[in-house]
Structures are given as C-alpha cells and as structure tokens.
Amino acid sequence: MITDLPTLVAALPTPSATLWERLLRIDVTRGILHPPERMHGWIDRAFGSVAAVTEQEIIRITNRWTLEGAIFNRIRGLRPQQGRYQSDIDQIIASNAGHNDESGFCTPESGTPEDSFGRIRGRYCLSASNIAKYDGWHGVLIFDQHHPLNFTRERVEDYVQTALRWFEAVHTTDQNATYPFFIWNCLWRSGASVIHGHAQMSVATGMAYPKVELLRRAASEYRQRTKSSYFDDVWKLHRSLGLAFQNQEAAVRGYVSLTPVKEKEVVLIGHDPITLATHLYEVLDCFVTELGVQSFNVSMTLPPLTQTDESWEEMPIIVRIVDRGDPNSRGSDIGAMELYAAAVVASDPFVVASALAGRFP
C-alpha cells in the first residue's frame, strides 16, 4: 500500500536508496479533524467510520528533475459525489451509433473531412482531418468499432501502425512538420467530444510540445550531471519498490508511477512503437477487465521525424496511460490543485502494480 512507502524507502538497499535521493522526494503529513457528533452518522455511511477520517496520512511525492508530483490520500477516493447519476454506459454508447451519430464517425468516408494528402487506411481504422484543430497538422484516427472499449490487441497495434503512416504522410507533405504526438481519449470523462472510438495525431513544427520538451531537457541534464540514463534510473527505482515490470525479449519496460498525473498512471518505455502498442493493449485490457476503468487517456511520445538541432538520444518512445474516473460522475477529476500545484490521487500504485503483475511475468 502507498501508506507503506516511507517504510519501504527506509529499507531500500544502498544503490536503490541513492536513486531515491537523486530522483524523488517524499513528505508525509497528518491531517487532524474533530467532527461534531451530528456528522458521525453521515461519516460512517460515506467513509466507513469516524476513526477513518479523524487522522489522515497524506503522502506527497515529488520528482526532483521534472517537478512532477502527486499527493496520495485514500480518503479522497471515498468522497460522496453529489453530481453522480445512474446510467447504463453501454446503452448511451449504443444510442449514439449509426444515424444518431452527429459526428459522422460512423460513416467517416462521407461524414468527415480528409487531409490534403487524402486518407490513411488501416485494417481497423482510417484517418480524417480534425475539423477543430489544435495544430496545423491535427488528424483523427476513426476506429471501425463504435463502442470505444471494443478493442483487441490486433486493433491497438493497427491504430498505432496507421498513425505512424499518417505521420510519414504529413512530413512528406510538409518538411517543417517534425514532432509527432499520438493521443487516445476514451469517453467524455477523458475530454473526448465524440463517443465513437477514435484516437488523434498531431505534428508540431519549430519545437516539441512544451511538456515533451521539458522531459527531454530533464533527461539530457540528468545524463550530463549523473552520467546515467534518467529513464533507466526511474525504472530501476520503481522496480526496487515492486512497481515496475518488463518484457526483456520485447525490450519493453514499464512502471506504475509514483508521481502520476492522475489515477492509476502507467508508463511504458521502449524503442519500437508496435511492440509498445502490444503492451499498451495489455495495460488497457487490465484497466478495463480487472480494474473497472471505462474512461482513459493514452499518449505516445515519439522521436522527431527528421534530424533536429537538439539531441533526442536520451528519449525513448514513451507511452502513458491514466484512468479518468467514473463516466457517471458529473464532477471533474481535476481542480485548481492539479492545474497549479500537484496531482491529488486516490488510487494506490501498489494495487495497480499487483493487477498488472500477471500481464508481465
């Protein structure tokens, strides 16, 4: 459990303890409260017992290099949601299909625009030009399945392969389009404006997107100052705490992040995007079938499409997956703390790592 982390850190062998001190910082505080007696019944129903909330342990972890950070308190996950409503997600998705799909994604050939170079077609998807772009080159990958959770290993691999071909077509058309980025938002809690299964691709010019560039610079500085690989050391540290996994044959490593951007964040690192897509499927399948996730975000950070002035030697391909919470909840899973301070997290990384253990023996 995350509450055991201070003890686990204190017991780390010297090499791992050195990595901890170099990479992460932990701060533990306790919140004390004294609820009036008239609240006791409501607290018992909402949180299990009055004792569960009167003294709360809060663990804050900060990455010293990227300044990513998360605040863990399991009590946050028990808060009653006043805006929650009951619904059948499958029924909502089905009712939006076919003629009821105003997005045109169910009939993409006639219902969506295409890029100047046409469409890129995969076995289970095809590309469209995003009608409301956040960059000059911004495409949509429309899946052949309306239900966004109906994916298979072959489909996920095909989505990534088709996206790679789209990136190549963009760069052939526009030599200044250099920095590719792949995202997959599933259902409205993730920020998806369309229910129909889809992913998105964009290519930036001039420089990589700011958070990608920040990570590249941190990894480069880490190498210069420590003579070691940032991503190797982050993975080794998580492994020492039982939060990492690997497929040596496929040269893919992953870990459940101690500084997640939000709930259940898993990070995969490697150098072959299709192999990473295979392992992305395993994580998503575990999320959906074992952890009950229905809405999620995926990102894949890829190397530049051509030689650039800055060095990308320290940057592997990085896939990040995060749970975005219950689609039945009208409440947002982020607020001012996440936007301006640090992520506040209710899920336990050790529980997620336990669920994933069977997928990466």
Secondary structure, 3 states (H helix, E strand, C coil): CHHHHHHHHHCCCHHHHHHHHHHEEEEEEEEECCCCHHHHHHHHHHHCCCHHHHEEEEEEEEECCCCCEEEECHHHHHCCCCCCCCCCHHHHHHHCCHHHCCCCCCCHHHHCCCECCECCECCCEEEEECCCCCCCEEEEEEECCCCCCCCCHHHHHHHHHHHHHHHHHHHHHCCCEEEEEEEEEECHHHCCCCCCCEEEEEEEECCCCHHHHHHHHHHHHHHHHHCCCHHHHHHHHHHHCCCEEEECCCCEEEEECCCCCCCCCEEEEECCHHHHHHHHHHHHHHHHHHCCCCCEEEEEECCCCCCCCCCCCCCCEEEEEEECCCCCCCCCCCCHHHHHCCEEECCCHHHHHHHHHHHCC
